[in-house]
Amino acid sequence: MPWRTTSLRDERIQFVIRAQGKREALAQLCREFGISRPTGYLWLRRYEKTRTLTAVREQSRRPHGSPRRTAADAEQQVVALRQQTGWGAKKLRILLREQAAVQLPVRTIHRILARHNLIASPEPGAAPGRFERSEPNQLWQMDSKAKYTLADGECHALAIVDDHSRYLVGLHALSALVIAQAHPSLVETFRCYGLPQAMLMDHGSLWWSTTNGWGLTSLSIRLIEQDITLLYGRVAHPQTQGKVERLNGTVRSELRYHGVPRYLRECPAALAKMRETYNHQRPHEALGMQRPAQRYRPSTRAYQEQPRAWEYPLGSEVRRLDAGGMLSAAGQRWFVCEALAGQRVCVERFDEKLLVSYRDMYIREIDPIGEKTQALVAPRAAFAKSAPVALRAPSADSANAPSKTERNVHVALPLLCESP
């Protein structure tokens, strides 16, 4: 059974929900969560002040003022000299002293340059280390960045690669990056190779939406229904999906060498031929010059044509959202999530509010009295009385500590998956 992952914010929400129920002694509850009673009262005061669970998150410790901060005119002089010369902090320190009689430490000048995004990124070097799953189909990486302009439109290459074997399980030609085209391509791949345990993606619009806290789209919902754990790399960290990013470069190189198809109808055959060569003929340096097909085997998890409905706890109030992802309650229609249109959700009552959850995810907090609704990102275990989890970060030198690259992975379903 995988370790249950949780965060400090999730633990605070669980604590406030249980404390508001007033069915348990506060002292005992604080001991269970590993916190002092003053800390427990602090979290409760934050909730009582705003009447929303989002208020119990970590507060900024940044001071309101900074009397020792560099004067604005001196900071402007640093920026101007940098833009004029392109030099670093050590040389700028000399210019500031000679031209403006300004004495600033090198470290301070460097921080000013960083604050204004004036420090050039270092040239990439060799990767310090790789992370790789131990078996095929534990993780697939997916991306859709490669785009080719053709005589009759565009071709977007949807690439899906197995993390362990680098086997290219899918390389599909899409005329547009829309779910109506991407989903049938994924189904075709699943029917051929089975289901992976998890899929790692970036924040592309096909599988990540900015309109809800979980990033749910209708495509990601269909993946979740197949019991696939969704993982997302951090923004501006393409190295997290390094294998599929490198694959995109290989696809571009191969197509340039053999010739990019002129028409969209020619793309599926060209990509299929390239996939066959990549998997069965082309030696892969990261695999000790083996071919990906030598390390890959299809998954034993079959694609579910009709996924089994999620079973909520007995006695739960289960409702179905309408075609707009809205919930009817308290004589009004409340927005929940457009990606969950027509889906069954669980509605729980808490402090005269409605907490709406999908599967093991709280997704929306509705306040009928205040007539407002807001996104809520927390596990449903907040209502389940489970074993306490210490509010301490794991030791950095732990034998199971994730690599630097793996720490850039954001887990979409905290209670349903293993920490990457």
Contacts in CASP RR format, 6 or more apart in sequence:
PFRMAT RR
TARGET T0000
AUTHOR 0000-0000-0000
METHOD contacts of the structure
MODEL  1
MPWRTTSLRDERIQFVIRAQGKREALAQLCREFGISRPTGYLWLRRYEKT
RTLTAVREQSRRPHGSPRRTAADAEQQVVALRQQTGWGAKKLRILLREQA
AVQLPVRTIHRILARHNLIASPEPGAAPGRFERSEPNQLWQMDSKAKYTL
ADGECHALAIVDDHSRYLVGLHALSALVIAQAHPSLVETFRCYGLPQAML
MDHGSLWWSTTNGWGLTSLSIRLIEQDITLLYGRVAHPQTQGKVERLNGT
VRSELRYHGVPRYLRECPAALAKMRETYNHQRPHEALGMQRPAQRYRPST
RAYQEQPRAWEYPLGSEVRRLDAGGMLSAAGQRWFVCEALAGQRVCVERF
DEKLLVSYRDMYIREIDPIGEKTQALVAPRAAFAKSAPVALRAPSADSAN
APSKTERNVHVALPLLCESP
2 417 0 8 1.000
2 418 0 8 1.000
3 418 0 8 1.000
3 419 0 8 1.000
4 389 0 8 1.000
4 414 0 8 1.000
4 415 0 8 1.000
5 411 0 8 1.000
5 414 0 8 1.000
5 415 0 8 1.000
5 417 0 8 1.000
5 418 0 8 1.000
5 419 0 8 1.000
6 379 0 8 1.000
6 381 0 8 1.000
6 389 0 8 1.000
6 414 0 8 1.000
6 415 0 8 1.000
7 414 0 8 1.000
8 58 0 8 1.000
8 391 0 8 1.000
9 56 0 8 1.000
9 57 0 8 1.000
9 58 0 8 1.000
9 378 0 8 1.000
10 378 0 8 1.000
10 379 0 8 1.000
10 381 0 8 1.000
10 382 0 8 1.000
10 414 0 8 1.000
11 33 0 8 1.000
11 389 0 8 1.000
11 391 0 8 1.000
12 43 0 8 1.000
12 56 0 8 1.000
12 57 0 8 1.000
13 53 0 8 1.000
13 56 0 8 1.000
13 378 0 8 1.000
13 382 0 8 1.000
14 33 0 8 1.000
14 381 0 8 1.000
14 382 0 8 1.000
15 29 0 8 1.000
15 33 0 8 1.000
15 35 0 8 1.000
15 40 0 8 1.000
15 43 0 8 1.000
16 43 0 8 1.000
16 44 0 8 1.000
16 47 0 8 1.000
16 53 0 8 1.000
16 56 0 8 1.000
17 53 0 8 1.000
17 350 0 8 1.000
17 382 0 8 1.000
17 383 0 8 1.000
18 24 0 8 1.000
18 29 0 8 1.000
18 382 0 8 1.000
18 385 0 8 1.000
19 26 0 8 1.000
19 29 0 8 1.000
19 40 0 8 1.000
19 44 0 8 1.000
20 44 0 8 1.000
20 47 0 8 1.000
20 350 0 8 1.000
20 351 0 8 1.000
26 37 0 8 1.000
26 40 0 8 1.000
27 37 0 8 1.000
30 36 0 8 1.000
30 37 0 8 1.000
30 39 0 8 1.000
30 40 0 8 1.000
32 388 0 8 1.000
33 388 0 8 1.000
33 391 0 8 1.000
34 388 0 8 1.000
34 390 0 8 1.000
34 391 0 8 1.000
35 391 0 8 1.000
43 56 0 8 1.000
46 55 0 8 1.000
46 56 0 8 1.000
46 59 0 8 1.000
47 53 0 8 1.000
47 55 0 8 1.000
47 56 0 8 1.000
49 55 0 8 1.000
51 351 0 8 1.000
51 367 0 8 1.000
52 365 0 8 1.000
52 367 0 8 1.000
52 374 0 8 1.000
53 365 0 8 1.000
53 376 0 8 1.000
53 378 0 8 1.000
54 365 0 8 1.000
54 374 0 8 1.000
54 376 0 8 1.000
70 104 0 8 1.000
70 108 0 8 1.000
70 112 0 8 1.000
74 96 0 8 1.000
74 100 0 8 1.000
74 102 0 8 1.000
74 104 0 8 1.000
75 112 0 8 1.000
77 96 0 8 1.000
77 100 0 8 1.000
77 102 0 8 1.000
78 92 0 8 1.000
78 96 0 8 1.000
78 104 0 8 1.000
78 109 0 8 1.000
78 112 0 8 1.000
78 113 0 8 1.000
79 112 0 8 1.000
79 113 0 8 1.000
79 116 0 8 1.000
79 118 0 8 1.000
81 87 0 8 1.000
81 92 0 8 1.000
81 95 0 8 1.000
81 96 0 8 1.000
81 99 0 8 1.000
82 88 0 8 1.000
82 92 0 8 1.000
82 113 0 8 1.000
82 116 0 8 1.000
82 118 0 8 1.000
83 118 0 8 1.000
85 91 0 8 1.000
85 92 0 8 1.000
85 95 0 8 1.000
87 95 0 8 1.000
88 109 0 8 1.000
88 110 0 8 1.000
88 113 0 8 1.000
89 106 0 8 1.000
89 107 0 8 1.000
89 109 0 8 1.000
89 110 0 8 1.000
89 113 0 8 1.000
90 106 0 8 1.000
92 109 0 8 1.000
93 104 0 8 1.000
93 105 0 8 1.000
93 106 0 8 1.000
93 109 0 8 1.000
96 102 0 8 1.000
96 103 0 8 1.000
96 104 0 8 1.000
96 109 0 8 1.000
97 103 0 8 1.000
110 119 0 8 1.000
113 119 0 8 1.000
127 239 0 8 1.000
128 404 0 8 1.000
129 403 0 8 1.000
129 405 0 8 1.000
130 286 0 8 1.000
130 405 0 8 1.000
131 402 0 8 1.000
131 403 0 8 1.000
131 405 0 8 1.000
131 406 0 8 1.000
132 163 0 8 1.000
132 164 0 8 1.000
133 139 0 8 1.000
133 163 0 8 1.000
133 164 0 8 1.000
134 164 0 8 1.000
135 164 0 8 1.000
136 162 0 8 1.000
136 164 0 8 1.000
136 165 0 8 1.000
136 167 0 8 1.000
136 295 0 8 1.000
136 296 0 8 1.000
136 297 0 8 1.000
136 299 0 8 1.000
137 162 0 8 1.000
137 164 0 8 1.000
137 193 0 8 1.000
137 194 0 8 1.000
137 195 0 8 1.000
137 196 0 8 1.000
137 197 0 8 1.000
137 298 0 8 1.000
137 299 0 8 1.000
137 301 0 8 1.000
138 163 0 8 1.000
138 164 0 8 1.000
138 196 0 8 1.000
138 197 0 8 1.000
138 198 0 8 1.000
139 162 0 8 1.000
139 163 0 8 1.000
139 164 0 8 1.000
139 196 0 8 1.000
139 197 0 8 1.000
139 198 0 8 1.000
139 199 0 8 1.000
139 200 0 8 1.000
139 231 0 8 1.000
139 420 0 8 1.000
140 160 0 8 1.000
140 161 0 8 1.000
140 162 0 8 1.000
140 163 0 8 1.000
140 169 0 8 1.000
140 196 0 8 1.000
140 198 0 8 1.000
140 199 0 8 1.000
140 200 0 8 1.000
141 160 0 8 1.000
141 161 0 8 1.000
141 163 0 8 1.000
141 199 0 8 1.000
141 200 0 8 1.000
141 201 0 8 1.000
141 241 0 8 1.000
141 242 0 8 1.000
141 243 0 8 1.000
141 244 0 8 1.000
142 158 0 8 1.000
142 159 0 8 1.000
142 160 0 8 1.000
142 161 0 8 1.000
142 199 0 8 1.000
142 200 0 8 1.000
142 201 0 8 1.000
142 207 0 8 1.000
142 244 0 8 1.000
143 158 0 8 1.000
143 159 0 8 1.000
143 201 0 8 1.000
143 202 0 8 1.000
143 241 0 8 1.000
143 244 0 8 1.000
143 245 0 8 1.000
143 247 0 8 1.000
143 248 0 8 1.000
144 156 0 8 1.000
144 157 0 8 1.000
144 158 0 8 1.000
144 159 0 8 1.000
144 174 0 8 1.000
144 177 0 8 1.000
144 182 0 8 1.000
144 204 0 8 1.000
144 206 0 8 1.000
145 245 0 8 1.000
145 248 0 8 1.000
146 156 0 8 1.000
146 157 0 8 1.000
146 159 0 8 1.000
146 248 0 8 1.000
146 249 0 8 1.000
146 251 0 8 1.000
146 252 0 8 1.000
147 154 0 8 1.000
147 155 0 8 1.000
147 156 0 8 1.000
147 157 0 8 1.000
148 154 0 8 1.000
148 155 0 8 1.000
148 157 0 8 1.000
148 255 0 8 1.000
148 260 0 8 1.000
148 261 0 8 1.000
148 267 0 8 1.000
150 260 0 8 1.000
150 261 0 8 1.000
150 262 0 8 1.000
150 263 0 8 1.000
150 264 0 8 1.000
150 267 0 8 1.000
151 262 0 8 1.000
151 263 0 8 1.000
152 263 0 8 1.000
152 264 0 8 1.000
153 175 0 8 1.000
153 264 0 8 1.000
154 175 0 8 1.000
154 176 0 8 1.000
154 264 0 8 1.000
155 173 0 8 1.000
155 174 0 8 1.000
155 175 0 8 1.000
155 261 0 8 1.000
155 264 0 8 1.000
155 267 0 8 1.000
156 173 0 8 1.000
156 174 0 8 1.000
156 175 0 8 1.000
156 176 0 8 1.000
156 177 0 8 1.000
157 171 0 8 1.000
157 172 0 8 1.000
157 173 0 8 1.000
157 174 0 8 1.000
157 248 0 8 1.000
157 251 0 8 1.000
157 271 0 8 1.000
158 170 0 8 1.000
158 171 0 8 1.000
158 172 0 8 1.000
158 173 0 8 1.000
158 174 0 8 1.000
158 182 0 8 1.000
158 185 0 8 1.000
159 168 0 8 1.000
159 170 0 8 1.000
159 171 0 8 1.000
159 244 0 8 1.000
159 247 0 8 1.000
159 248 0 8 1.000
159 251 0 8 1.000
160 168 0 8 1.000
160 169 0 8 1.000
160 170 0 8 1.000
160 171 0 8 1.000
160 186 0 8 1.000
160 189 0 8 1.000
160 244 0 8 1.000
161 167 0 8 1.000
161 168 0 8 1.000
161 169 0 8 1.000
161 170 0 8 1.000
161 243 0 8 1.000
161 244 0 8 1.000
161 247 0 8 1.000
162 168 0 8 1.000
162 169 0 8 1.000
162 196 0 8 1.000
162 292 0 8 1.000
162 296 0 8 1.000
163 200 0 8 1.000
163 243 0 8 1.000
164 295 0 8 1.000
164 296 0 8 1.000
165 287 0 8 1.000
165 292 0 8 1.000
165 293 0 8 1.000
165 294 0 8 1.000
165 295 0 8 1.000
165 296 0 8 1.000
166 243 0 8 1.000
166 247 0 8 1.000
166 284 0 8 1.000
166 286 0 8 1.000
166 287 0 8 1.000
166 292 0 8 1.000
166 295 0 8 1.000
167 279 0 8 1.000
167 292 0 8 1.000
167 293 0 8 1.000
167 295 0 8 1.000
167 296 0 8 1.000
168 247 0 8 1.000
168 275 0 8 1.000
168 278 0 8 1.000
168 279 0 8 1.000
168 292 0 8 1.000
169 189 0 8 1.000
169 192 0 8 1.000
169 193 0 8 1.000
169 296 0 8 1.000
170 185 0 8 1.000
170 189 0 8 1.000
170 275 0 8 1.000
171 251 0 8 1.000
171 271 0 8 1.000
171 272 0 8 1.000
171 274 0 8 1.000
171 275 0 8 1.000
172 182 0 8 1.000
172 185 0 8 1.000
172 188 0 8 1.000
172 189 0 8 1.000
172 268 0 8 1.000
172 271 0 8 1.000
173 264 0 8 1.000
173 267 0 8 1.000
173 268 0 8 1.000
173 271 0 8 1.000
174 181 0 8 1.000
174 182 0 8 1.000
174 185 0 8 1.000
175 181 0 8 1.000
175 264 0 8 1.000
177 205 0 8 1.000
177 206 0 8 1.000
178 206 0 8 1.000
179 206 0 8 1.000
179 217 0 8 1.000
179 218 0 8 1.000
179 219 0 8 1.000
182 206 0 8 1.000
182 219 0 8 1.000
183 219 0 8 1.000
183 222 0 8 1.000
186 219 0 8 1.000
186 223 0 8 1.000
187 303 0 8 1.000
190 226 0 8 1.000
190 303 0 8 1.000
191 303 0 8 1.000
192 298 0 8 1.000
193 298 0 8 1.000
193 299 0 8 1.000
194 298 0 8 1.000
194 299 0 8 1.000
194 300 0 8 1.000
194 301 0 8 1.000
194 302 0 8 1.000
194 303 0 8 1.000
195 226 0 8 1.000
195 227 0 8 1.000
195 228 0 8 1.000
195 299 0 8 1.000
195 301 0 8 1.000
195 302 0 8 1.000
195 303 0 8 1.000
196 228 0 8 1.000
196 299 0 8 1.000
196 301 0 8 1.000
197 228 0 8 1.000
197 229 0 8 1.000
197 301 0 8 1.000
198 228 0 8 1.000
198 229 0 8 1.000
198 230 0 8 1.000
198 231 0 8 1.000
198 417 0 8 1.000
198 420 0 8 1.000
199 223 0 8 1.000
199 228 0 8 1.000
199 229 0 8 1.000
199 230 0 8 1.000
199 231 0 8 1.000
200 231 0 8 1.000
200 232 0 8 1.000
200 233 0 8 1.000
200 240 0 8 1.000
200 241 0 8 1.000
200 409 0 8 1.000
200 420 0 8 1.000
201 207 0 8 1.000
201 208 0 8 1.000
201 230 0 8 1.000
201 231 0 8 1.000
201 232 0 8 1.000
201 233 0 8 1.000
201 241 0 8 1.000
202 208 0 8 1.000
202 232 0 8 1.000
202 233 0 8 1.000
202 238 0 8 1.000
202 241 0 8 1.000
203 232 0 8 1.000
203 233 0 8 1.000
203 235 0 8 1.000
205 217 0 8 1.000
206 217 0 8 1.000
206 219 0 8 1.000
207 217 0 8 1.000
207 219 0 8 1.000
207 220 0 8 1.000
207 223 0 8 1.000
207 230 0 8 1.000
208 215 0 8 1.000
208 217 0 8 1.000
208 220 0 8 1.000
208 232 0 8 1.000
209 215 0 8 1.000
209 216 0 8 1.000
209 217 0 8 1.000
209 338 0 8 1.000
209 339 0 8 1.000
211 337 0 8 1.000
211 338 0 8 1.000
212 337 0 8 1.000
212 338 0 8 1.000
212 339 0 8 1.000
212 363 0 8 1.000
212 375 0 8 1.000
213 363 0 8 1.000
213 375 0 8 1.000
213 377 0 8 1.000
214 361 0 8 1.000
214 363 0 8 1.000
214 377 0 8 1.000
214 412 0 8 1.000
215 339 0 8 1.000
215 412 0 8 1.000
216 337 0 8 1.000
216 339 0 8 1.000
216 340 0 8 1.000
216 358 0 8 1.000
216 363 0 8 1.000
217 339 0 8 1.000
218 339 0 8 1.000
218 341 0 8 1.000
220 230 0 8 1.000
220 339 0 8 1.000
220 412 0 8 1.000
221 339 0 8 1.000
221 340 0 8 1.000
221 343 0 8 1.000
223 230 0 8 1.000
224 230 0 8 1.000
224 359 0 8 1.000
224 413 0 8 1.000
225 304 0 8 1.000
225 307 0 8 1.000
226 303 0 8 1.000
226 304 0 8 1.000
226 307 0 8 1.000
227 301 0 8 1.000
229 411 0 8 1.000
229 412 0 8 1.000
229 413 0 8 1.000
229 416 0 8 1.000
229 417 0 8 1.000
229 418 0 8 1.000
230 412 0 8 1.000
230 413 0 8 1.000
231 409 0 8 1.000
231 410 0 8 1.000
231 411 0 8 1.000
231 412 0 8 1.000
231 417 0 8 1.000
231 420 0 8 1.000
232 409 0 8 1.000
232 410 0 8 1.000
232 412 0 8 1.000
233 240 0 8 1.000
233 241 0 8 1.000
233 408 0 8 1.000
233 409 0 8 1.000
233 410 0 8 1.000
234 240 0 8 1.000
234 408 0 8 1.000
234 409 0 8 1.000
234 410 0 8 1.000
237 408 0 8 1.000
238 245 0 8 1.000
239 245 0 8 1.000
239 405 0 8 1.000
239 408 0 8 1.000
240 405 0 8 1.000
240 408 0 8 1.000
240 409 0 8 1.000
250 278 0 8 1.000
251 271 0 8 1.000
251 274 0 8 1.000
254 274 0 8 1.000
254 277 0 8 1.000
254 278 0 8 1.000
255 261 0 8 1.000
255 270 0 8 1.000
255 274 0 8 1.000
258 270 0 8 1.000
258 274 0 8 1.000
260 270 0 8 1.000
261 267 0 8 1.000
261 270 0 8 1.000
278 292 0 8 1.000
279 291 0 8 1.000
279 292 0 8 1.000
279 293 0 8 1.000
279 296 0 8 1.000
280 291 0 8 1.000
280 293 0 8 1.000
281 291 0 8 1.000
282 291 0 8 1.000
283 289 0 8 1.000
283 290 0 8 1.000
283 291 0 8 1.000
284 290 0 8 1.000
284 291 0 8 1.000
284 292 0 8 1.000
287 294 0 8 1.000
287 295 0 8 1.000
309 344 0 8 1.000
310 344 0 8 1.000
310 359 0 8 1.000
312 318 0 8 1.000
312 344 0 8 1.000
312 346 0 8 1.000
316 346 0 8 1.000
316 348 0 8 1.000
317 346 0 8 1.000
317 347 0 8 1.000
317 348 0 8 1.000
318 344 0 8 1.000
318 345 0 8 1.000
318 346 0 8 1.000
318 347 0 8 1.000
319 327 0 8 1.000
319 344 0 8 1.000
319 345 0 8 1.000
319 346 0 8 1.000
319 347 0 8 1.000
320 342 0 8 1.000
320 343 0 8 1.000
320 344 0 8 1.000
320 345 0 8 1.000
321 327 0 8 1.000
321 336 0 8 1.000
321 337 0 8 1.000
321 340 0 8 1.000
321 341 0 8 1.000
321 342 0 8 1.000
321 343 0 8 1.000
321 345 0 8 1.000
322 328 0 8 1.000
322 333 0 8 1.000
322 341 0 8 1.000
322 342 0 8 1.000
323 341 0 8 1.000
323 342 0 8 1.000
324 338 0 8 1.000
324 341 0 8 1.000
325 335 0 8 1.000
325 336 0 8 1.000
325 337 0 8 1.000
325 338 0 8 1.000
325 340 0 8 1.000
325 341 0 8 1.000
325 342 0 8 1.000
326 333 0 8 1.000
326 334 0 8 1.000
326 335 0 8 1.000
326 336 0 8 1.000
327 333 0 8 1.000
327 334 0 8 1.000
327 336 0 8 1.000
327 345 0 8 1.000
327 347 0 8 1.000
327 354 0 8 1.000
327 356 0 8 1.000
327 364 0 8 1.000
327 366 0 8 1.000
328 334 0 8 1.000
329 347 0 8 1.000
329 354 0 8 1.000
329 366 0 8 1.000
329 368 0 8 1.000
330 354 0 8 1.000
330 368 0 8 1.000
332 368 0 8 1.000
332 371 0 8 1.000
334 354 0 8 1.000
334 364 0 8 1.000
334 366 0 8 1.000
334 373 0 8 1.000
335 364 0 8 1.000
335 373 0 8 1.000
336 345 0 8 1.000
336 356 0 8 1.000
336 363 0 8 1.000
336 364 0 8 1.000
336 373 0 8 1.000
337 358 0 8 1.000
337 363 0 8 1.000
337 364 0 8 1.000
340 358 0 8 1.000
340 363 0 8 1.000
343 358 0 8 1.000
345 356 0 8 1.000
345 357 0 8 1.000
345 358 0 8 1.000
345 363 0 8 1.000
346 356 0 8 1.000
346 357 0 8 1.000
346 358 0 8 1.000
346 380 0 8 1.000
347 354 0 8 1.000
347 355 0 8 1.000
347 356 0 8 1.000
348 354 0 8 1.000
348 355 0 8 1.000
348 357 0 8 1.000
348 383 0 8 1.000
349 355 0 8 1.000
352 367 0 8 1.000
352 368 0 8 1.000
352 369 0 8 1.000
353 365 0 8 1.000
353 366 0 8 1.000
353 367 0 8 1.000
353 368 0 8 1.000
354 365 0 8 1.000
354 366 0 8 1.000
354 368 0 8 1.000
355 362 0 8 1.000
355 364 0 8 1.000
355 365 0 8 1.000
355 366 0 8 1.000
355 376 0 8 1.000
356 362 0 8 1.000
356 363 0 8 1.000
356 364 0 8 1.000
356 365 0 8 1.000
356 366 0 8 1.000
357 363 0 8 1.000
357 380 0 8 1.000
359 380 0 8 1.000
359 413 0 8 1.000
359 416 0 8 1.000
360 379 0 8 1.000
360 380 0 8 1.000
360 381 0 8 1.000
360 413 0 8 1.000
360 415 0 8 1.000
360 416 0 8 1.000
361 377 0 8 1.000
361 378 0 8 1.000
361 379 0 8 1.000
361 380 0 8 1.000
361 413 0 8 1.000
362 376 0 8 1.000
362 377 0 8 1.000
362 378 0 8 1.000
362 379 0 8 1.000
362 380 0 8 1.000
362 382 0 8 1.000
363 375 0 8 1.000
363 376 0 8 1.000
363 377 0 8 1.000
364 373 0 8 1.000
364 374 0 8 1.000
364 375 0 8 1.000
364 376 0 8 1.000
365 373 0 8 1.000
365 374 0 8 1.000
365 375 0 8 1.000
365 376 0 8 1.000
366 372 0 8 1.000
366 373 0 8 1.000
367 373 0 8 1.000
379 414 0 8 1.000
379 415 0 8 1.000
380 415 0 8 1.000
381 415 0 8 1.000
394 400 0 8 1.000
394 401 0 8 1.000
395 401 0 8 1.000
402 419 0 8 1.000
402 420 0 8 1.000
406 420 0 8 1.000
409 420 0 8 1.000
411 417 0 8 1.000
411 419 0 8 1.000
411 420 0 8 1.000
END
